[in-house]
Amino acid sequence: MEPGVSRNIPEFYLRDVLLVWAGHFTPIEQVRDRLVEMTIALACADPDRLEEGPVDLALKRLLCRLARRELAGLNDAQHHAPAEAALA
């Protein structure tokens, strides 16, 4: 443990928490993992993306926005794939 860090702070595993939240959007493990990694990467690269308020709620909102965008893209790809195959 690092000097100056209290032993009374509960352990917090960000990826585990984000995986639970991502599980509310999709049962697909690869998509959940991608959502978690994208959330962490965006939060680290651009902390201004995190809205005011408690950090857990800000991360949850960021993950929700990413999930909606990601799942909309997957849905579009599934609907267009048969049409594109027919054109080829």
Summary of the structure (lengths in Angstrom):
residues: 88
radius of gyration: 17.3
end to end distance: 59.0
largest distance: 63.8
contacts: 194
relative contact order: 0.12
helix: 72%
strand: 0%
